[in-house]
């Protein structure tokens, strides 16, 4: 089979379409064309061609497919019934390879393929087989990646981490295969790069085999301060039975259809949710590790998908230095040798200035941090800028002894008890009115207001 060079993608602005489009562009192997509806307002990179077509019209789509070697459909659920239009148009436009919007469960398994939720995909498979039989130059590939790993976690489908009320399907210990959206994109590139080896068959790809119990273990590791409810055990066989009963009553609802998907994903081996063989090596897919899963959950729980401070956010912390006996003086103190450290994430120090004993700390986060986890240590030295005869008593935290030193010159190690000697390693410390916490050093903690 001749090499594939020109590739059209339909549904390129969706949750799956976007990473698939990115993979096609990033590979540098194809001339990419996006085929979009007239009503679509999405924009695309300048490196791709954009054509507009009425996706319900064979003639309109055929014109958009002209000159294409391959077509990749990543349409969502609403677009599945009309995929046969895309198939007919691809045949008419002499397209060599068609990838329908399968991207999910192994519907080659009889029990899974018989589920009503997959009826439109099964109808498209039938159309593809008939087209390939009638026109041998027309071929297809059916991508099976089972669960979307990152998307499934983000949407709370694989584990309810948002409410910390997990449901374990069929015990939660069974392994299921899962694949990130980016890896699905890489798999599409691999298929189009190996057209002969992948023609007219199911192509299997996965990043990892994992269980719900392992996902929960990782989530608890990422978010150790939270309390999780005990998992609720759910029987997918009962869910499937209930969904068939609902359909018999004419109840076609999202929960009814989702129950079928969960049965295909978490059910016993005959439903195909755990891939024992894949085409990863052929496609150049390396897979993921549990560390990668932890990184995904960390991004979701502690990152932009979680309520908290995001990376590069400017934070301002303000408090009063509790320095007794000198409150009648102003502009007599300054801070120097300021150093910001933290225990579990990095901060970039910008500036600290005191005005009438008001301490304001400006800093920029170097990582994503939930509100309740913003904490660390502030190191500094206190210098008197004017001679004074009075003794400055620094009120330290309640579990520390008071310490005195004479104001009039920069304090030195003889003015301060050894525990509070001035240095970067063991700086002078003082309590503030912020909810800073710690033992022998000032620490800061900013709670959500």
C-alpha positions in Angstrom: 0.0 0.0 0.0 1.3 3.5 -0.9 2.4 5.8 1.8 -0.2 8.1 3.3 0.6 11.8 3.0 -2.6 13.8 3.0 -4.8 13.3 6.0 -8.2 14.9 6.8 -9.6 14.9 10.3 -13.3 15.5 11.3 -14.1 16.6 14.8 -10.7 18.2 15.4 -11.9 20.6 18.0 -13.2 18.0 20.5 -11.7 16.5 23.6 -10.2 13.7 21.5 -9.9 15.4 18.2 -7.6 18.1 19.5 -4.9 15.8 20.8 -5.2 13.7 17.6 -4.8 16.8 15.5 -1.8 17.8 17.6 -0.2 14.4 17.1 -0.7 14.5 13.4 0.9 18.0 13.2 3.7 17.2 15.6 4.7 14.1 13.6 5.6 16.2 10.6 4.7 13.3 8.3 1.4 14.5 6.9 -0.3 17.4 5.1 -3.2 17.9 7.5 -6.7 19.1 6.6 -9.4 19.9 9.1 -13.0 19.4 7.9 -15.4 21.4 10.0 -19.1 22.3 10.0 -20.1 25.7 8.8 -21.4 26.6 12.3 -18.1 25.7 14.0 -16.3 28.7 15.5 -13.2 26.8 16.5 -9.9 28.0 15.2 -6.9 25.8 14.1 -3.2 26.2 13.7 -2.0 28.0 10.6 -0.1 24.8 9.5 -3.3 23.0 8.6 -5.8 23.4 5.8 -9.4 24.1 6.8 -12.3 23.0 4.7 -16.0 23.5 5.5 -18.6 20.8 4.8 -22.2 19.9 5.6 -21.5 16.7 7.4 -25.0 15.4 6.6 -24.4 15.8 2.9 -22.5 13.1 1.0 -21.8 15.5 -1.8 -20.5 18.2 0.5 -18.2 15.9 2.4 -17.0 14.2 -0.8 -15.8 17.6 -2.0 -14.0 18.2 1.3 -12.3 14.8 1.1 -11.0 15.3 -2.4 -7.2 14.6 -2.6 -7.0 13.0 0.8 -5.2 9.7 1.4 -6.8 9.1 4.8 -9.7 10.4 6.9 -9.7 10.3 10.7 -13.1 10.7 12.4 -13.1 11.9 16.0 -16.7 13.0 16.1 -18.4 12.8 19.5 -21.4 10.8 20.5 -23.8 13.2 18.7 -21.9 12.6 15.4 -21.9 8.8 15.5 -25.2 8.3 13.7 -23.9 10.3 10.7 -20.6 8.5 10.3 -21.9 6.4 7.4 -22.1 9.7 5.5 -18.4 10.1 6.1 -17.7 6.6 4.9 -19.7 7.0 1.7 -18.0 10.3 1.0 -14.6 8.8 1.6 -15.3 6.0 -0.9 -16.5 8.5 -3.4 -13.4 10.7 -2.9 -11.0 7.7 -3.4 -9.7 7.9 0.1 -7.4 5.0 0.9 -7.8 4.7 4.7 -10.7 5.5 7.0 -10.5 5.6 10.8 -14.0 5.9 12.3 -14.6 7.3 15.7 -14.4 4.1 17.7 -11.7 4.9 20.2 -12.9 3.0 23.2 -14.2 -0.5 24.2 -13.4 -3.7 22.4 -16.6 -4.1 20.5 -15.1 -7.1 18.7 -16.1 -9.0 21.8 -19.6 -10.3 21.1 -21.1 -9.4 24.5 -19.8 -5.8 24.2 -20.6 -5.3 20.6 -24.2 -6.4 21.3 -24.8 -3.6 23.8 -27.2 -0.9 22.5 -24.8 1.9 23.4 -22.5 0.7 20.6 -25.2 0.3 17.8 -24.0 3.2 15.7 -20.4 2.1 15.8 -21.5 -1.4 14.8 -23.4 0.0 11.9 -20.4 2.0 10.8 -18.3 -1.2 11.0 -20.7 -2.9 8.7 -20.6 0.0 6.2 -16.8 -0.1 6.2 -16.6 -3.9 5.6 -19.0 -3.6 2.7 -17.1 -0.7 1.2 -13.8 -2.4 1.5 -15.2 -5.6 -0.1 -16.6 -3.6 -3.0 -13.5 -1.4 -3.5 -10.3 -3.1 -2.4 -8.3 0.2 -2.5 -10.5 1.4 0.3 -9.3 0.2 3.7 -10.1 1.0 7.4 -8.6 0.6 10.9 -10.7 0.3 14.1 -8.9 1.8 17.1 -9.5 0.2 20.6 -8.0 2.0 23.5 -10.5 1.1 26.2 -10.8 3.8 28.9 -9.4 7.3 28.4 -7.0 7.5 31.3 -6.6 11.3 31.8 -10.0 12.2 30.5 -11.7 9.5 32.6 -10.0 10.7 35.7 -10.7 14.4 35.0 -14.4 13.6 34.5 -14.6 11.5 37.7 -15.5 8.4 35.7 -12.7 6.0 36.7 -12.5 7.3 40.3 -14.6 9.8 42.2 -11.7 11.8 43.6 -13.6 15.2 43.6 -16.1 14.2 46.3 -13.8 11.5 47.7 -16.7 9.1 47.5 -15.4 6.3 45.3 -17.4 3.6 43.7 -15.7 0.2 43.1 -17.2 -1.7 40.2 -17.1 -5.4 40.6 -14.9 -5.2 43.6 -12.4 -2.6 42.3 -9.5 -5.0 42.2 -9.8 -6.1 38.5 -7.4 -4.7 36.0 -8.6 -2.6 33.1 -6.7 -1.1 30.3 -6.5 2.7 29.9 -4.9 5.1 27.5 -4.3 8.9 27.6 -5.7 11.1 24.9 -2.2 12.0 23.7 -1.3 8.3 23.3 -4.4 7.8 21.2 -3.1 10.6 18.9 0.3 8.8 18.7 -1.5 5.6 17.9 -3.3 7.3 15.0 0.0 8.5 13.7 1.4 4.9 14.0 -1.5 3.4 12.1 -1.1 5.9 9.2 2.6 5.3 9.2 2.0 1.5 8.9 -1.0 1.3 6.6 -0.4 -2.3 5.4 0.1 -3.8 8.8 -3.1 -2.1 10.2 -5.5 -2.4 7.4 -9.1 -3.8 7.8 -8.7 -4.8 11.4 -9.0 -3.8 15.0 -5.9 -2.1 16.3 -5.3 -2.3 20.1 -3.4 0.3 22.1 -3.0 0.9 25.8 -0.9 2.9 28.2 -1.4 0.9 31.4 -3.4 -1.8 33.1 -4.6 -0.6 36.4 -7.3 -1.2 39.0 -9.7 1.2 40.8 -8.2 0.2 44.1 -4.7 1.2 42.8 -6.1 4.6 41.6 -7.6 5.2 45.0 -4.2 4.3 46.6 -2.5 6.8 44.4 -5.1 9.5 45.0 -4.7 9.2 48.7 -1.0 9.5 48.4 -1.4 12.7 46.3 -4.0 14.1 48.8 -3.1 12.7 52.2 -4.8 15.4 54.2 -8.3 14.5 53.0 -10.7 12.0 54.4 -12.1 9.5 51.9 -15.3 7.6 52.4 -15.2 3.8 52.1 -15.7 2.7 48.5 -19.3 1.7 47.6 -19.3 -1.7 45.8 -21.3 -1.8 42.6 -22.3 -4.9 40.6 -21.9 -4.1 36.9 -24.1 -7.2 36.0 -27.0 -5.7 37.9 -26.3 -2.4 36.2 -26.5 -4.0 32.8 -29.7 -5.8 33.6 -31.3 -2.7 34.9 -30.3 -0.8 31.8 -31.9 -3.4 29.5 -35.1 -3.2 31.6 -35.1 0.6 31.3 -34.6 0.4 27.5 -37.6 -2.0 27.3 -39.7 0.8 28.9 -38.4 3.3 26.4 -36.1 5.0 28.9 -33.1 6.1 26.8 -31.1 8.3 29.1 -27.4 9.0 29.7 -27.3 7.0 33.0 -28.8 4.0 31.2 -26.2 4.1 28.4 -23.3 4.9 30.8 -24.1 1.7 32.7 -23.4 -0.3 29.5 -20.0 1.5 29.2 -19.1 0.7 32.7 -20.0 -3.0 32.2 -17.8 -3.1 29.1 -15.0 -1.4 31.0 -15.0 -3.1 34.4 -16.9 -6.4 33.6 -15.4 -9.9 33.3 -12.9 -10.8 30.7 -15.4 -11.7 28.0 -16.2 -8.0 27.8 -12.7 -7.1 26.8 -11.9 -4.3 29.2 -8.4 -5.8 30.0 -6.3 -6.0 26.8 -3.9 -9.0 26.9 -2.4 -8.2 23.5 -1.7 -4.8 21.9 -0.1 -3.2 18.8 1.9 -0.9 21.0 5.3 -2.0 19.6 4.1 -1.6 16.0 2.7 1.8 16.7 5.6 3.1 18.7 3.6 3.5 21.9 5.8 3.1 25.0 3.0 3.1 27.6 2.7 4.7 31.1 3.8 3.8 34.6 2.1 4.3 38.0 4.3 7.3 38.4 2.7 8.8 35.3 -0.8 8.1 36.7 0.3 9.8 39.9 1.4 12.8 37.9 -2.0 13.0 36.2 -3.8 12.8 39.6 -1.5 15.3 41.1 -2.3 17.7 38.2 -6.0 17.2 38.7 -6.1 17.2 42.5 -3.5 19.8 43.2 -3.3 21.7 40.0 -5.5 23.8 37.8 -8.4 21.4 38.0 -8.4 21.8 41.8 -9.3 24.9 43.8 -6.0 26.4 44.8 -3.1 28.7 43.9 -1.8 28.1 40.4 1.7 28.2 39.2 3.1 31.7 38.7 0.3 33.2 40.8 1.4 36.3 42.8 0.7 36.0 46.5 0.8 38.8 49.0 1.0 38.0 52.7 0.8 40.9 55.2 1.2 40.9 59.0 2.4 42.8 62.0 5.8 42.1 63.5 5.2 41.7 67.2 8.2 43.6 68.5 7.4 45.0 71.9 8.7 48.2 73.6 9.5 50.0 70.3 6.0 50.5 68.8 6.5 54.3 69.4 9.4 54.3 66.9 9.0 54.0 63.2 11.6 53.5 60.5 14.0 52.0 63.0 14.0 48.5 61.8 14.7 46.9 58.5 15.0 43.3 57.3 18.0 42.0 55.4 19.3 38.7 54.2 15.8 37.4 53.5 15.4 33.9 52.3 12.3 32.0 51.4 12.2 28.2 51.9 9.4 25.8 51.9 8.8 22.2 52.9 6.9 20.8 50.0 7.1 23.2 47.1 9.2 26.0 45.8 8.7 29.8 46.1 10.3 32.5 44.1 11.1 35.4 46.5 10.4 38.9 45.0 10.5 41.6 47.7 10.0 42.2 51.3 9.6 45.6 52.9 8.6 46.8 56.3 6.8 50.1 56.9 6.0 51.0 60.5 6.5 47.3 61.4 4.1 46.1 58.8 5.6 43.2 57.1 4.5 42.5 53.5 5.8 39.4 51.6 5.5 39.3 47.9 6.2 36.0 46.3 5.4 34.0 43.2 4.5 30.3 43.3 6.8 28.0 41.3 4.2 25.2 41.3 0.5 24.5 41.7 -0.6 24.4 45.4 -4.0 23.8 47.0 -5.0 26.6 49.4 -4.6 24.5 52.5 -1.0 23.5 51.5 0.5 26.9 51.1 3.1 26.9 53.8 6.9 27.2 54.3 9.6 29.1 56.2 10.7 32.7 56.2 14.3 33.5 57.2 15.6 37.0 57.9 17.8 39.2 60.0 16.6 42.3 61.9 18.8 45.5 61.8 18.3 48.7 63.7 18.7 51.8 61.5 18.9 54.4 64.3 20.8 54.3 67.6 18.5 53.7 70.5 19.0 53.1 74.2 15.9 51.1 74.8 16.0 47.4 74.8 14.0 45.7 72.0 12.2 42.6 73.2 11.2 40.2 70.5 8.2 38.2 71.3 8.7 34.8 69.8 6.3 31.9 69.4 4.8 30.6 72.6 6.8 27.5 72.7 10.1 29.5 72.5 11.8 31.6 75.2 11.9 35.4 74.9 15.1 36.8 73.6 16.5 40.4 74.1 19.1 42.4 72.3 20.2 46.0 72.4 19.2 48.3 69.6 21.8 50.8 68.3 23.8 48.7 66.0 23.4 45.5 64.0 23.0 42.8 66.5 25.8 40.2 66.5 26.2 36.8 68.0 27.1 38.3 71.4 23.8 40.1 71.7 21.6 37.1 71.0 21.4 33.7 72.7 23.1 31.0 70.7 19.7 29.5 69.6 18.9 32.8 67.8 22.3 33.8 66.5 22.1 35.8 63.2 23.0 33.8 60.2 21.2 32.4 57.1 21.3 29.0 58.7 19.9 30.1 62.0 18.2 33.5 61.6 16.5 35.7 64.1 12.8 34.8 64.3 9.7 36.7 65.3 6.0 35.9 65.5 3.6 37.7 63.2 -0.2 38.0 63.2 -0.5 35.8 60.1 -1.4 32.2 60.8 2.3 31.3 60.5 3.2 28.1 62.2 6.4 26.4 63.2 8.8 25.8 66.1 12.2 27.4 66.0 11.7 29.6 62.9 9.0 31.8 61.5 6.8 29.9 59.1 3.9 31.2 57.0 0.6 29.6 56.1 -2.0 31.3 54.0 -5.5 29.9 54.2 -8.3 30.5 51.7 -10.3 33.6 52.6 
